[in-house]
Amino acid sequence: MLDPIRTAARKRHREPKPLSKHEDLTPFQRELEQNPYAQALAKPPRTCAVTTTRLPHFFYLDFYAIPHPETSKPWLMPATPSTRPPGSTQSPLGRTLARRSMLKYLGAHLGTRKDNTRRATIARAQERLRGRPQPVWREDMDAFVLSLLQKDVMQKLHWPLHRNTHFVSALPDAPPSPAVEAGEEQEEPQHPDGDVACTIYFLSFTTPALDSVSERLAAIEERTIGLADALFNGRRKARIRIFGSEGIKNEPPLLPPPSVLPSVLYPPLYFPTILHNGTRMPAYSLTDLLGAEQTAELLAGTTWEGAKGVVLRKSRLTTVTQMALLKLQGFVAEGRERVRTGAE
């Protein structure tokens, strides 16, 4: 262990490697550099504290404890590019999947018997705080995270739309039909730009009829969950009365409902895509992701105001923009749910 040659050789493999210069990259490495999916999958794997799902770090939300400005109590703050300073070395106190359905589920059971599921997200915080007050979970955490992700998308789209129009070009034709499901074949109209990364529409992919169906399905699901909980509680109370009257102390096992609903673990995700020159690429609707007001605010004063949409060119300078759109789309992907405002 004291051999300097062996120690130096061991440290050589543990030191972080310097980043390669763009000029020294091979053509294949340059393709990976400007591919948002490759960048997302290249992140180190992490585990969700609630579902124990193991995925690349890109698909998670990290939470940090910050003091409340009025009460000084620790509050859990989600880590996003707009809330976490660059170069910060603070490790997260909890981690969950970056899906709005997950945060809605955790926030809906505050103070109930399912509150232990939410507490799993701050298990590390309880260990590290060591006796200090438990971090507070915001009741509107899903809407708060949504507003942060929307802010990040607006900041990253501001540069190509306002300052450097070389990376965007106008979309000449109408957007795809709202009835097109994710995965169906639909050829995008051709335009002169060859290296297209994604298509960004300023109109909505949904219709009032689809919104009405989604709302009714959500109401049916909520009533079904309520009936299941009531049935479970009624069966447990009945078994306690029956076996308690006979003097039996040990209650027979009764399987509890799942700690996390399957609809939360495996939601019906909706990722619109479109074909361009035989290649499938993502199609984003700013009205569905940001809301009509924020979309109008983003386009105000640009040459794209009043246009139907734009295409974003493939470049290493637009990769972060594509990843921000992908993160927000994955966060709100709950079937055909439509986002109307940032504080919804």
C-alpha positions, 0 to 999 in steps of 0.5 A: 500500500505504500508503494508510490508506483502502485499508488500513482497507478491506482490514482491515475484510473480514479481521476476524472478524465478531461473532456475531449475537444470538439475538434478531436471527436470522431464523426460517430462521437459527434453524432452522439454529442448532438443526440439528446437521447444518447446524452440522457442514457449516458447519465449514471444510473440511479434508483427511485426511493419510491418505486426502486426503479433504476434508470439513468439520472436524467429521468429523475428529480433530485430534492434538496433541503433549503431553509424557508425564508420565514420559518427557517424550517427545511423545505424540500426543493427540487433540483432543476437547472434554474434552482441548483447553482452550476458546479454545486457538490451538495448531494441530494436528500431524496430522488423520485421519477420525474413524472407529474403523476408520481408527485401528484400521488405523493402529494395526495396522501399527505397525513394518511396511512400511505404517507410512508410512501412519501416519507421514503423520498426523504429517508436520506434527509432524515439520516443526514439532518440528525435530529433537526426538523423533518423537511417539509413536502409542498402540497403543490409540489407537482405544479411547482416542479412543472413551473420550474421545468417550463421556465427552463424550456422557455429560457433554452428556447429563447436563444434560438428563437430570439437571437440565433435563428440559424438553428430554426426554420419555419414550418410551412404546413399545418400541424399533424391531426390531433387524432394521430396517436403516438406511434402511428405513421404520418409523414411530415411535409418536406422542407429544405432543412436536412438535419432536423432534430425535432418539430415544435408546433405552436398549436395544440395537439388536443381538442375539447372532445379529447380533453372532456374524455380525459377528464371523465376517465380521471374522474372514473379512476378516482372513484374506483380508487376510493371504492377500492380503499373503502372495500379494503377498510370495510373487510379489515374491520369486519375481520377484526370484529369476527375474529375478535369475538371468538377470542382469536388474537392473531388476525389472519393475513390480508394483503394490503393494496399496493403502496404505489398504484400501477397507473402511477408506476406505468402511466399511459405515456403519450409522446407525439412523433412524426416521420421526416425523410423516413426518420421518426422524430419528436413533435412538441406542442408548446401550447400543450407543454407551456400553456397558451399564455407562456407560448405567446410570451415566448414568441412575442417580438420574434419573426415566428409570431403568428407562425404554425411552428418551427423545426429545430436543427440538429446541433450540439448547441441545441442538444440542451434545448432538446433535452429540456423539451424531452424532460418536460414532455416526459414529466407531463406525459399522462395520456393526453393530459393538456397543460393550460397554465404553469400553476395548474 
